[in-house]
Amino acid sequence: MLTAMEARELAGAGPTPEERVEIVTAAIREAAMAKKRKLALEDTFWVRDAYENTADYQKACDILKGLGYKVSFFYEERQFVDMYTIVEW
């Protein structure tokens, strides 16, 4: 089956920042239930858009921060580059 989000991506309009946060909050709930206090977001949006600091990324971060989360971007260059967004609560 094709979800509405997948159909939007196929049509060329990716998920909105609000929809991306909605997806992440489900993952945050799962991590919190497992007694974790932070989550590394490694989806393309949370890596590529974070690195490019796009307006959509900034808006998604603002939404998370408005909900009380701490949001940061991790970047480390060694043999390979590690980068992702970290959400803490």
C-alpha positions as CSV (number, residue, x, y, z in Angstrom):
1,M,0.0,0.0,0.0
2,L,1.1,3.6,-0.6
3,T,0.8,6.0,2.2
4,A,-0.3,9.6,1.7
5,M,3.2,10.8,2.7
6,E,4.8,8.5,0.1
7,A,2.4,9.8,-2.6
8,R,3.4,13.4,-1.7
9,E,7.1,12.5,-2.1
10,L,6.4,10.8,-5.4
11,A,4.5,13.9,-6.5
12,G,7.5,16.0,-5.7
13,A,6.2,17.7,-2.5
14,G,7.9,16.2,0.5
15,P,6.4,16.2,3.9
16,T,5.9,19.6,5.6
17,P,8.0,20.4,8.7
18,E,4.9,19.8,10.8
19,E,4.5,16.3,9.3
20,R,8.2,15.6,9.8
21,V,7.8,16.5,13.5
22,E,4.7,14.4,13.8
23,I,6.7,11.4,12.5
24,V,9.6,12.2,14.9
25,T,7.4,12.5,18.0
26,A,6.2,8.9,17.4
27,A,9.9,7.8,17.5
28,I,10.5,10.0,20.6
29,R,7.6,8.4,22.4
30,E,9.0,4.9,21.6
31,A,12.5,5.9,22.8
32,A,11.1,7.5,26.0
33,M,9.1,4.4,26.8
34,A,12.4,2.5,26.5
35,K,13.8,4.9,29.2
36,K,16.0,6.9,26.8
37,R,16.5,10.6,27.1
38,K,17.7,11.4,23.6
39,L,17.3,10.3,20.0
40,A,19.6,10.6,17.0
41,L,17.6,11.4,13.8
42,E,19.5,10.0,10.8
43,D,16.7,10.3,8.1
44,T,17.8,12.2,5.0
45,F,15.9,15.4,6.0
46,W,17.4,15.5,9.5
47,V,20.9,15.1,8.0
48,R,21.0,16.8,4.6
49,D,18.6,19.6,5.3
50,A,20.3,20.1,8.7
51,Y,23.7,20.4,7.0
52,E,22.2,22.9,4.5
53,N,20.2,24.6,7.3
54,T,17.1,24.9,5.1
55,A,14.1,26.9,6.1
56,D,12.1,23.6,6.5
57,Y,14.7,22.2,8.9
58,Q,14.7,25.4,10.9
59,K,10.9,25.4,11.1
60,A,10.9,21.7,12.2
61,C,13.5,22.5,14.9
62,D,11.5,25.5,16.1
63,I,8.4,23.3,16.5
64,L,10.4,20.8,18.5
65,K,12.0,23.5,20.6
66,G,8.5,25.0,21.2
67,L,7.5,21.6,22.6
68,G,10.3,21.8,25.1
69,Y,12.9,19.6,23.3
70,K,16.6,20.5,23.0
71,V,17.7,20.1,19.3
72,S,21.3,20.1,18.1
73,F,23.2,19.0,15.0
74,F,26.1,16.6,15.3
75,Y,29.0,16.8,12.8
76,E,32.2,14.9,13.0
77,E,34.7,14.5,10.2
78,R,37.2,11.6,10.4
79,Q,37.7,8.9,7.7
80,F,33.9,9.4,7.0
81,V,31.6,12.2,8.1
82,D,29.1,11.5,10.8
83,M,26.3,13.9,11.0
84,Y,22.7,13.8,12.3
85,T,20.3,15.7,14.4
86,I,20.0,15.0,18.1
87,V,16.7,15.6,20.1
88,E,16.9,15.5,23.9
89,W,14.2,15.7,26.5
